[in-house]
Amino acid sequence: MNSSIIFKSSQENNYLYSTAKKQFFYLHPILEYIYNIEKEGINIPMYLKDLNTNIDIDSFGSCTKENLIYYYDKYLLYRQKGYFGTESNSPSKHKEFTGELIKKELANSVQILFEVTNACNLNCTYCGYSNLYEGYDKREDENLDIDSAKKFIDYMITLRNSKYYKSLKKNIAISFYGGEPLLNFKFIEEIVQYTRTKKHLIDNFEFWMTTNGVLLNKYMDFLAKEKFKLMISLDGDGDQNSYRVDHGNKNSFDRVYKNISLLKEKHSEYFENTVTFNTVLHDRNSIKDVAEFFNKEYGKIPNFSPLTDNGIREDKKEEFNKIYKNFAKDSKQLKYYPELEQKMHFELPEARITKETLTEKSNFSFKNYNELLGNGQYDSFYLTGTCIPFSKSAFVLVNGKILPCEQISHQFELGRINKHEISINFDEIAQQYNKYFNQIAKQCKSCIEYKTCKNCIFQLKFKDGKFVCHQSTSLEETVWSFSKTFDYLENNSRNYKKLVYGGDIK
């Protein structure tokens, strides 16, 4: 497979991306000319020897023999260093997981997620636990055992204080998840109180929560006092929010809106600095209308989440397709509303594509210090965009299952917990992951994104104990994405630092 991808921006600038090196660079027109004629089988030393006149090169003009010789020498140097060549996509090149690595990742995991309860006081049409989807455990209005949760916190504190933890400050973020977490407020309150007894072992505890807002009026004082990083789910005004109904099929908007207004009034500073919103995009709302609503009411722009197409039941695909709305297409209308477009600039597809390209396709981007200070083997890689287990979170379900995050099927548990013990076999996890990736490597081999894939393996179809990928990326798609990235950078060069250093674009 050719390791060089050449593409052009809308301003007619040529660039090269090396899949072998995971690097971009500006491609001088003469270098491109030399590369192209060599691909056609021309013997360049003989060609240069016989050349006795200037030649015309696109995007450059008249080129002398001396210029060609100069750039041919550069070309040879580039090629010697691994550019302009071909590479083998042998599946044996990818890294394999070890139990030691996974234990280290859990020790350094960003957050603990507790499924406080799987009960919910709403019955949202598109919920990931609704009858549109499959792959989750049966919801039976259960609560997570408090002693099991405390045991897991103690386990994480032990890891934070072990040789496996690599950061200077020992922080732990605890996120309360549901169902609707506030239905089990006693659990939340007791966990917060429990962490106070561990202050001598941990520098800081942070608390995060996503809520539907129906019970905010009862518990907002506590949340503000404890400085919870609070995300409220709301899809816009009453009509836009009409999929978010209770079990009597009544729209939740009026109750939630009233509670948000009360929160804003009673705890204005907390609301301004800490409270965010999440909106699910669907056929009853639009980015423009929702952004206008939130900007007018709260001076904020929500995070927009598309409906997930992973785990859709076969008999529900038609219903799902009626509800689904494409973010990229819907965002195009913002060009007619410059104020909103400016506020949402870093949320829009062009900025997202650029951020993704700069971070996922480059050898100079690291997700954390552990990755930066690793073994430095840039020529090896993990297949797909799947996270190393526990690198982002450890998710504890009400039934005691331990998962690497909240976005994968419950069948892929990595451990179990109860009030008596925690069972996590890191070597077995590594073996299972290696089995998955060795199986799918044969499919990955022919894909141009072989070393830079962003797809999580657990979002692929799982059949007969194997994952099947139908998301292979073509050369044309990659060239389009790269061209869009450099169009954006050429026209928005001031945003480069914001994209790269300014935190994640959600």
Legacy VTK file of the C-alpha trace (Angstrom):
# vtk DataFile Version 3.0
C-alpha trace
ASCII
DATASET POLYDATA
POINTS 506 float
0.000 0.000 0.000
1.290 3.461 -0.898
2.253 5.312 2.277
1.893 8.798 0.742
-1.451 10.567 0.388
-1.297 13.761 -1.657
-4.150 16.223 -1.465
-4.923 19.822 -2.350
-6.629 22.625 -0.447
-9.184 24.923 -2.052
-6.407 27.527 -2.319
-4.502 25.105 -4.593
-1.817 24.289 -2.026
-0.502 20.729 -2.129
0.174 18.662 0.981
1.438 15.169 1.678
0.430 12.874 4.486
2.692 9.932 5.294
0.763 7.004 6.750
4.089 5.423 7.709
5.259 8.486 9.663
1.839 9.903 10.628
2.986 13.363 9.554
1.718 16.127 7.268
3.899 18.555 5.336
3.558 21.131 2.597
4.445 19.571 -0.766
6.311 21.812 -3.167
4.969 21.481 -6.754
8.397 20.351 -8.020
8.538 17.585 -5.398
5.080 16.438 -6.455
6.140 16.495 -10.113
9.197 14.317 -9.366
7.109 11.900 -7.311
4.509 11.563 -10.066
6.919 10.963 -12.934
8.805 8.368 -10.907
5.499 6.587 -10.283
5.043 6.492 -14.067
8.299 4.525 -14.317
10.591 7.282 -15.538
14.266 6.901 -14.622
14.825 10.318 -13.089
18.667 10.421 -13.166
18.535 9.645 -16.903
15.692 12.116 -17.367
17.687 14.876 -15.693
20.829 13.992 -17.635
19.009 14.354 -20.966
17.074 17.479 -20.007
18.326 20.615 -21.798
15.421 23.020 -21.454
13.084 24.469 -18.848
9.799 22.646 -18.212
6.385 23.925 -17.120
5.024 22.563 -13.839
1.458 23.150 -12.657
1.131 25.603 -9.744
4.760 26.639 -10.223
5.461 27.662 -13.800
8.783 27.433 -15.634
11.295 25.205 -13.833
15.020 25.018 -14.595
17.132 21.881 -14.679
19.040 23.171 -11.651
15.775 23.462 -9.673
14.791 19.936 -10.603
18.177 18.576 -9.491
17.904 20.463 -6.200
14.437 19.078 -5.461
15.377 15.595 -6.618
18.097 15.559 -3.962
15.473 16.596 -1.401
13.162 13.911 -2.708
15.820 11.251 -2.253
16.404 12.421 1.317
12.661 12.290 2.070
12.432 8.814 0.593
15.443 7.646 2.597
13.665 8.817 5.744
10.529 6.818 4.934
8.422 9.252 2.920
7.139 8.728 -0.630
7.393 4.973 -0.211
5.196 1.978 0.353
4.506 0.108 3.546
3.297 -3.313 4.457
0.047 -3.464 6.357
1.028 -6.676 8.051
-1.367 -7.184 10.980
1.555 -8.397 13.119
2.726 -4.803 13.561
0.004 -3.723 15.963
0.613 -3.648 19.700
-0.870 -6.225 22.024
-2.382 -5.599 25.435
-0.910 -6.873 28.683
-2.479 -7.282 32.105
0.138 -4.938 33.545
-0.811 -2.209 31.046
-4.528 -2.516 31.825
-3.921 -2.385 35.570
-1.888 0.794 35.061
-4.707 2.313 33.010
-7.238 1.582 35.746
-4.922 3.140 38.320
-4.793 6.296 36.181
-8.399 6.201 34.944
-10.022 9.603 34.491
-13.206 8.797 36.386
-15.354 6.269 38.221
-18.875 6.009 36.831
-21.522 4.625 39.155
-24.853 3.546 37.723
-26.653 4.837 40.795
-29.952 3.343 39.646
-31.398 1.928 36.446
-34.782 3.434 37.297
-35.898 6.584 35.496
-38.814 8.975 35.967
-38.870 9.696 32.217
-39.573 7.441 29.262
-37.750 9.202 26.418
-38.555 7.775 22.999
-34.929 7.637 21.836
-33.295 6.549 25.114
-30.410 4.117 24.745
-32.333 1.808 27.081
-35.632 2.113 25.185
-37.123 -0.572 22.958
-35.269 0.960 19.982
-32.077 -0.678 21.210
-30.664 -3.989 22.334
-27.454 -5.064 24.082
-28.179 -3.793 27.588
-29.157 -5.676 30.740
-32.825 -5.733 31.726
-33.917 -2.592 33.572
-35.727 -3.520 36.781
-35.625 -0.293 38.831
-32.631 -1.505 40.830
-30.186 0.584 42.876
-26.432 0.118 43.186
-25.392 -1.363 46.520
-23.718 1.371 48.582
-21.190 -0.980 50.209
-20.077 -2.246 46.800
-19.539 1.338 45.631
-17.513 2.188 48.737
-15.429 -0.925 48.222
-14.667 0.158 44.667
-13.663 3.645 45.808
-11.263 2.053 48.328
-9.891 -0.159 45.566
-9.247 2.886 43.344
-7.631 4.781 46.225
-5.243 1.846 46.725
-4.329 1.945 43.025
-3.907 5.731 43.146
-1.360 5.233 45.922
0.497 2.411 44.170
3.443 2.297 41.776
0.968 2.179 38.890
-0.221 5.763 39.367
1.886 8.243 37.389
0.475 11.728 38.080
1.669 14.105 40.771
-1.751 14.860 42.262
-3.994 12.056 43.468
-7.422 13.147 42.200
-10.537 11.036 41.693
-13.605 12.097 39.712
-16.834 10.288 40.554
-19.693 10.504 38.070
-23.249 9.561 39.002
-25.135 7.935 36.167
-28.575 6.444 35.595
-31.429 5.948 34.848
-32.040 9.177 36.669
-29.401 9.379 39.436
-31.426 11.751 41.623
-33.991 8.984 42.169
-31.359 7.468 44.463
-30.171 10.671 46.082
-29.423 8.872 49.380
-26.660 6.940 47.566
-25.154 10.134 46.132
-25.212 11.911 49.468
-23.628 8.968 51.283
-20.844 8.590 48.690
-19.978 12.293 48.966
-19.855 11.968 52.756
-17.729 8.821 52.474
-15.112 10.563 50.333
-14.602 13.087 53.130
-13.238 10.269 55.285
-10.604 9.602 52.603
-9.219 13.131 52.233
-5.920 12.085 53.816
-5.368 9.592 50.979
-6.587 11.598 47.968
-5.809 15.228 47.104
-9.218 15.983 45.653
-12.554 14.377 44.814
-14.679 15.809 42.006
-18.332 14.983 41.423
-20.087 14.912 38.065
-23.670 14.176 37.152
-26.019 14.146 34.191
-29.677 14.622 35.131
-32.998 15.052 33.347
-33.723 17.918 35.739
-37.137 16.752 36.963
-35.997 16.496 40.621
-33.552 19.416 40.593
-35.799 21.535 42.819
-35.312 19.054 45.683
-31.553 18.652 45.517
-30.047 21.736 43.849
-28.771 23.214 47.123
-26.702 20.100 47.810
-25.369 19.937 44.245
-24.351 23.602 44.301
-22.754 23.301 47.739
-20.675 20.288 46.667
-19.806 21.976 43.350
-21.072 19.155 41.169
-20.188 19.458 37.502
-23.796 19.251 36.404
-25.089 18.512 32.915
-28.838 18.874 32.344
-30.502 17.054 29.473
-32.952 19.254 27.568
-33.777 19.266 23.866
-34.927 22.886 23.546
-38.339 24.440 24.113
-41.580 22.542 24.691
-42.092 21.339 21.131
-38.408 20.504 20.637
-38.401 18.566 23.923
-41.486 16.484 23.117
-39.640 13.137 22.963
-38.642 13.598 26.617
-41.857 12.413 28.257
-42.734 10.783 31.572
-44.366 7.386 31.972
-47.763 9.029 31.502
-46.546 10.380 28.144
-46.497 13.965 29.454
-43.791 16.319 28.187
-41.235 17.042 30.913
-40.374 20.515 29.619
-42.456 22.690 31.978
-41.138 20.960 35.113
-37.519 21.018 33.973
-37.667 24.606 32.722
-39.114 25.732 36.068
-36.352 23.926 37.967
-33.593 25.372 35.786
-34.993 28.879 36.303
-34.982 28.289 40.074
-31.408 26.981 39.965
-30.296 30.025 37.970
-31.994 32.354 40.469
-30.801 30.685 43.700
-27.269 29.742 42.623
-26.412 32.168 39.841
-22.617 31.889 40.089
-22.742 28.077 40.210
-25.150 28.035 37.268
-22.962 30.360 35.222
-19.662 28.588 35.842
-20.502 24.916 36.317
-23.840 23.937 34.750
-23.929 22.734 31.145
-26.616 21.288 28.903
-26.910 18.343 26.561
-29.334 18.247 23.643
-30.145 15.204 21.572
-30.605 16.146 17.917
-33.674 14.624 16.245
-36.459 15.328 13.753
-38.384 17.623 16.144
-35.608 20.132 16.772
-32.755 21.812 14.914
-29.339 23.126 15.848
-30.311 26.674 14.970
-33.592 26.701 16.946
-32.136 24.950 19.979
-29.060 27.213 20.037
-31.309 30.293 19.849
-33.422 28.993 22.735
-30.479 28.283 25.052
-28.640 31.466 24.105
-31.708 33.579 24.839
-32.746 31.808 28.045
-29.395 31.000 29.643
-26.611 32.638 27.626
-25.225 29.170 26.882
-24.936 26.812 23.926
-25.632 23.129 24.672
-23.558 20.150 23.692
-25.322 18.444 20.783
-25.457 14.647 20.764
-26.601 12.708 17.710
-28.720 9.638 18.204
-26.456 6.606 18.391
-26.951 4.078 15.616
-25.148 1.336 17.537
-27.331 -1.486 18.825
-30.510 -0.588 16.927
-32.921 -3.498 16.867
-33.564 -4.816 13.370
-37.324 -4.299 13.685
-36.834 -0.690 14.873
-34.508 0.636 12.153
-37.313 2.292 10.201
-38.597 4.044 13.329
-35.038 5.130 14.206
-34.445 6.562 10.727
-37.580 8.734 11.050
-36.285 10.263 14.281
-32.604 10.609 13.298
-31.151 13.921 12.080
-27.665 14.423 10.669
-25.616 17.009 12.605
-23.389 18.070 9.699
-26.303 18.687 7.346
-28.397 20.493 9.945
-25.527 22.764 10.978
-25.282 24.265 7.484
-28.232 26.571 8.180
-26.117 28.431 10.767
-24.295 30.294 7.984
-27.385 32.521 7.828
-27.084 33.325 11.536
-23.529 34.679 12.036
-23.875 35.375 15.773
-24.882 31.786 16.515
-22.318 30.457 14.063
-19.579 32.361 15.870
-20.692 31.050 19.280
-20.798 27.474 17.988
-17.708 27.726 15.833
-15.728 24.965 17.560
-18.759 22.652 17.602
-19.256 22.745 13.827
-18.159 19.962 11.444
-15.186 21.797 9.889
-13.620 22.459 13.295
-14.432 18.945 14.516
-12.864 17.333 11.436
-9.764 19.493 11.864
-9.434 18.702 15.575
-9.855 15.007 14.874
-7.303 15.037 12.054
-4.696 16.926 14.075
-5.054 14.704 17.125
-5.719 11.272 15.617
-3.505 11.352 12.526
-0.378 12.849 14.034
2.542 11.305 15.901
2.867 14.554 17.830
-0.449 14.330 19.662
-0.732 12.535 22.987
-3.894 11.926 24.992
-2.144 12.131 28.363
1.253 12.192 30.060
1.363 8.413 30.344
1.150 8.142 26.573
3.729 10.903 26.094
6.183 9.331 28.531
5.689 5.802 27.216
8.159 3.751 25.266
8.235 6.113 22.287
7.617 3.373 19.735
5.820 5.480 17.158
6.043 2.709 14.579
3.771 0.460 16.660
0.112 1.086 17.382
-3.137 -0.349 18.712
-5.672 -1.440 16.133
-8.863 0.635 15.747
-9.727 3.666 17.849
-10.744 1.529 20.818
-9.565 2.903 24.155
-7.196 0.860 26.254
-9.485 -0.706 28.892
-10.170 1.708 31.782
-8.088 4.524 30.277
-11.097 6.881 30.327
-13.328 5.409 32.996
-14.455 2.434 35.030
-18.224 1.989 34.864
-19.949 0.046 37.653
-23.486 -1.174 36.873
-26.218 -1.751 39.452
-25.807 -5.510 39.023
-22.090 -5.307 39.844
-20.701 -5.615 36.336
-17.617 -3.485 35.624
-17.283 -2.030 32.113
-14.657 0.278 30.549
-17.299 2.931 29.776
-21.039 3.582 29.480
-21.167 3.436 25.683
-20.702 -0.285 25.042
-22.939 -3.326 25.302
-23.298 -4.800 28.773
-22.188 -8.207 27.484
-18.558 -6.993 27.416
-18.000 -6.880 31.174
-14.420 -6.765 32.445
-15.066 -7.669 36.062
-17.580 -7.944 38.897
-18.056 -6.323 42.271
-20.178 -6.971 45.321
-19.987 -5.936 48.943
-17.533 -8.770 49.632
-15.028 -8.662 46.785
-13.861 -7.087 43.533
-13.031 -9.519 40.763
-10.896 -8.106 37.929
-8.448 -10.414 36.172
-6.222 -8.097 34.169
-4.410 -10.879 32.308
-7.710 -12.409 31.175
-8.906 -8.998 29.968
-5.702 -8.582 27.962
-6.080 -12.039 26.425
-9.685 -11.351 25.435
-8.852 -7.981 23.870
-5.917 -9.461 21.979
-8.211 -12.185 20.658
-10.694 -9.579 19.397
-7.998 -7.513 17.679
-6.140 -10.425 16.159
-9.435 -11.559 14.638
-10.285 -8.171 13.135
-6.718 -7.428 11.976
-7.364 -9.245 8.710
-10.199 -6.812 7.927
-8.146 -3.806 9.009
-5.248 -4.802 6.766
-6.748 -3.407 3.552
-8.074 -0.152 5.063
-6.249 3.134 4.525
-6.995 4.013 8.181
-5.132 0.915 9.352
-2.915 2.855 11.768
-5.204 5.818 12.450
-8.689 4.314 12.765
-10.998 6.132 15.162
-13.768 3.505 15.350
-14.324 1.699 18.635
-14.401 -2.057 18.087
-17.342 -2.338 20.489
-19.468 -0.160 18.196
-19.081 -2.718 15.394
-21.389 -5.624 14.678
-20.622 -8.602 16.949
-21.600 -11.932 15.442
-20.632 -15.502 16.380
-18.008 -14.239 18.823
-16.330 -11.973 16.261
-16.496 -8.288 15.337
-17.332 -7.379 11.750
-16.404 -3.953 10.374
-18.453 -2.306 7.632
-16.819 1.100 8.096
-13.702 0.780 5.962
-12.455 4.181 4.774
-11.659 4.778 1.114
-8.786 6.867 -0.242
-11.328 9.345 -1.628
-12.922 9.824 1.811
-9.515 10.351 3.410
-8.443 12.893 0.782
-11.736 14.772 1.268
-11.240 14.860 5.051
-7.621 16.057 4.770
-8.569 18.724 2.224
-11.306 20.016 4.540
-8.827 20.130 7.408
-6.302 22.243 5.545
-9.011 24.451 4.054
-10.021 25.203 7.624
-6.456 25.807 8.827
-5.618 28.099 5.918
-8.745 30.179 6.558
-8.712 30.033 10.368
-5.037 29.925 11.308
-5.694 31.850 14.539
-7.778 28.940 15.794
-4.945 26.421 15.644
-3.895 26.805 19.270
-7.509 26.682 20.438
-8.061 23.454 18.528
-4.904 21.755 19.716
-4.472 23.128 23.243
-7.887 24.453 24.176
-9.397 21.174 25.377
-11.672 18.721 23.656
-14.286 19.779 21.182
-17.255 17.850 22.478
LINES 1 507
506 0 1 2 3 4 5 6 7 8 9 10 11 12 13 14 15 16 17 18 19 20 21 22 23 24 25 26 27 28 29 30 31 32 33 34 35 36 37 38 39 40 41 42 43 44 45 46 47 48 49 50 51 52 53 54 55 56 57 58 59 60 61 62 63 64 65 66 67 68 69 70 71 72 73 74 75 76 77 78 79 80 81 82 83 84 85 86 87 88 89 90 91 92 93 94 95 96 97 98 99 100 101 102 103 104 105 106 107 108 109 110 111 112 113 114 115 116 117 118 119 120 121 122 123 124 125 126 127 128 129 130 131 132 133 134 135 136 137 138 139 140 141 142 143 144 145 146 147 148 149 150 151 152 153 154 155 156 157 158 159 160 161 162 163 164 165 166 167 168 169 170 171 172 173 174 175 176 177 178 179 180 181 182 183 184 185 186 187 188 189 190 191 192 193 194 195 196 197 198 199 200 201 202 203 204 205 206 207 208 209 210 211 212 213 214 215 216 217 218 219 220 221 222 223 224 225 226 227 228 229 230 231 232 233 234 235 236 237 238 239 240 241 242 243 244 245 246 247 248 249 250 251 252 253 254 255 256 257 258 259 260 261 262 263 264 265 266 267 268 269 270 271 272 273 274 275 276 277 278 279 280 281 282 283 284 285 286 287 288 289 290 291 292 293 294 295 296 297 298 299 300 301 302 303 304 305 306 307 308 309 310 311 312 313 314 315 316 317 318 319 320 321 322 323 324 325 326 327 328 329 330 331 332 333 334 335 336 337 338 339 340 341 342 343 344 345 346 347 348 349 350 351 352 353 354 355 356 357 358 359 360 361 362 363 364 365 366 367 368 369 370 371 372 373 374 375 376 377 378 379 380 381 382 383 384 385 386 387 388 389 390 391 392 393 394 395 396 397 398 399 400 401 402 403 404 405 406 407 408 409 410 411 412 413 414 415 416 417 418 419 420 421 422 423 424 425 426 427 428 429 430 431 432 433 434 435 436 437 438 439 440 441 442 443 444 445 446 447 448 449 450 451 452 453 454 455 456 457 458 459 460 461 462 463 464 465 466 467 468 469 470 471 472 473 474 475 476 477 478 479 480 481 482 483 484 485 486 487 488 489 490 491 492 493 494 495 496 497 498 499 500 501 502 503 504 505
